[in-house]
Amino acid sequence: MGGIHGGLGLGTVFLGFNRGYRAIDASDHCWLDELAELDEPEFQESKIDRFLLSATISSIGVPSGPRTSDTTQALLRQELKNHLIHEGTGRGAGIPLQDSIFHRLILKTALQLGDIETIQYDKTGPPAYSRGGWKSHCRRKQIKRTHGTKYVGGSTEVEEFATSPIPDEYNCQKPDIALFDFALKDMGKTWADVLSFVEHTSSDLAKKQDIPVFWGSITKAHLILREQPWHRSVVGFSICANQFRAHYFDRSGLIISRPFQIHKKTGPIQVTEMLGTLMLSDSHHLGFDPTIHMCNAACIGTHSNLACEAKGWVKDNHAKMYSIMEVLWKSHGLFCHGTVCYCVVDEAGNEYTLKDCWVTEEKKNHETTILEMVKGIPNVVQLIDHWDVHYEEKPDCTARIRSQYDTNHRDDLMFCNRFHCRTLLSPCGRPLSKFSSRWELLTAFRAFVVAHHRMIENHVLHGDLSPNNFVIHNGISYFIDFDHASILAEGMTSTYSHDAGTMPYISIHILYAMLDLALPDTGANIPGQDANPNDYGGPHGEVAHTWSPLALPWASTYEALGKADSHLALSTVCFMKLGALMEHKYFATKASEYFAEFRPLIKNWVIMVYNANRRDNQVEMTHAGVLDILDVFMRSIGEEPPPSGQSQSLRSRTSQSLHPKSTSSALRTPLAGPSEP
C-alpha cells in the first residue's frame, strides 16, 4: 500500500494552516530507509544536491519580504547558471557573426547608411543620425505609429517609466524604454502590458558582465514572463557603452547577441532595423505565440466570436477555438515549465481546464500516459485531448533558435530542450481553498485518501500532494497535476524520485537525508513561499485576521536566514518542524475559530504524523489508519462518513504501510520519474 506520508502536508490543508505547504508521498520517505544500502558514488550521481539544495524562482515562486529585490536577483542568478549563451565571450567567442541570434530576431531591410541619414525626428526637426553618430532630441518623448501591426492602433515606445518604476507588488523596475500597445497610451500600465524593453548604460558589458543593466534586463524579462506566461519568449535590447545587443529569453535560457557599435559601420542600420521590428512587425517577432491571444484593457470585449466575458482565445492544431475565461494558475519561473492553467469554453459552451506547459522530450507524453492509467478512478481529473503546439508549421521547441550554434561554442551546459504542449482536462474546478463549507472540505480530503490508494493499485504514485493540486467541482473533489507522478513496478508501492519537493515543503525524513548531504560552508539562498502563509478563517478563501507567520515557526526563518548556508537552513527547517510536532497541542491552538470544532482531529493527525517521523520506534502510517481518524471524527460531530466500498477493503489491509521499505534495485532504476523543474 502506498502512502501519504510527509510531514504535515494534507493534514494542514483542511485544518487552515498553510495553503502553500507541500505534502510528500511514500516515494519521498521509503527510499531513505534504504539509504545505507546505496553506494556513495551512485547516490552522488542523483540530482538531490543539485536540485533540492538550490532554491530558484521556479521552486519557490515570487519571494516576499523586506529584501524582495535582492532575493529575486539571487534566485535569478541561480536559475541563470549554465543557461546562458553570450556571443563574443567565453565559448561564444567562436560564434561567427553570420550565426548571431540578432539576425534571427531582427527583420532585415534594404536600408543603407545614406538612408539612415535622411531620417528626421519630425518633418521640420533635426536629423536623427548625422556626421557619424546618432543625435538626441530632448523635446521628443516618444516614437509613435498608429497602423500596420496586429495590435490595436499600433505600438508605442515610451520613457514614462525611465524615472518611475512600473507598478508591481514585489519588484520595482524602471526600464529606460518600454514598448506598449498604443491603445493603452492613456491607461494605467503594468508588466502585464510590456511588450519589450531597451536598457541603456555607459558601462561596458563586454568588460564586466555583472553590471546593473545585465541583471536589470534579466529581472525585467522575468517580470514579463511572470505576468504574461503565454509568451514563447521575451526579446529585449541593451545599449552598453554604445554597444548594441539583443537579449533573447525563453524557457531554456538566455542568449545575448554579438554587439554592434551604434555609431559606426553597419551599427546604425541594425539600430534602425531593431526599431522597425519593435514598431512595425507582427507580434510573434516579439515572442508572442500566434495560437493564443490574451486581451488587454483596450481590446477586451471586442471579439464577437468569443464567449461572453472571455479574456482571450486559444486554438488547437485543427483551428478549433476555445474562449479563455480565466487564468487559474501560472508558474513564476524563468527557465522552467512555464506552466499556465486556463479555464476555457468551447463553442458549445462546454467548460474545461487547459494546461499549457514546456516539457522535456522524455516528459512530452508522461502526464497523458499517467492520466490514461488512472482513467475511471473517482475523484481524478479526466483527459479530454492533448496536442503539441505548432509554430511555423512545426512542433515548437526551444532548440530551434539555437540550431545554428556549434556545440563547442555554447556555454549553456545545462541546456534542456523543451517542447510546447497543451492538455485539455475535465472538469474545471475551483481551488481547494475555495471550499464552500467545512463538511465539503472534510469529505473532499477523505475522498483524496481513497483515490490515492486506488491510484497506487493502478501502479501510479502522484508524487506532489500539494493544496494547489486538488480542486472541487460541484461539491466533488479531484486530483490534478500528474507532472511528478511515478509509475510503480509490479508489487511495489513506492519509487525513488530526486524531485522530492521544494525547500519550504519538504518532509522531515527528506530533510534528515539532505542534512547529511549538505556541507556547512555551501552557500545558498533559501527564501520560501512560506514566509507569509495564509490561515483560512472561513469558506471561499476567507483569511483569518488573527493569522501570524509565527504560527508556523519554520516558515518565519527563511527571510531571517537570508543568504545562509544550506546546512543551517536545512537544520533550522527540519528541527523546527519536528519541534512543532512534538508539542501536540501547538497546531490545535493555532486553528482559526472557523475550524475550532476540528481541534481534536488536528491533535490526532499531528500525533500520527509525529509518530511516523520519529527517528526511532516509528509507527507506520496506512491509508486505513488515516480514514479511521477521519471517520471517528465525523461520527463524533454527528455526521456519518460518506459511503465508500473502497474504504472497507482498505481496513482489511491495515498491516500494510504508507511508506514500506523498497528494494534498493528498484530505487536505483525507477520506471518513471517526475518532470524536469
FENCOR-V709846 format. One line per field, one symbol per residue. burial: # if it has 16 or more other ideal C-beta (glycine too) atoms within 10 Angstrom, else .. Layout:
burial: ???
This chain:
burial: ##################################...#....#..#.##.###############..#..######.###..#######.##..#...########....#....#...........##....#..............#.#.######.##....#.#..#.#############...#.#.#######.#...#.......##############.#############.###################.#....#########.###.#.#.#####.######.##...#..##..#####.#.....####..##################.....##########..##.##.###.##..#.###.#..#..#.#....###..##..#...####..##.################.#..#.#################..##############....#############..######.################..##.....########.######.....#..#...##.######.#..###########.###.##....###.###.##..##.######.###.##....#.############.##......#..#.##..#.....#####.#.#.###.#.######
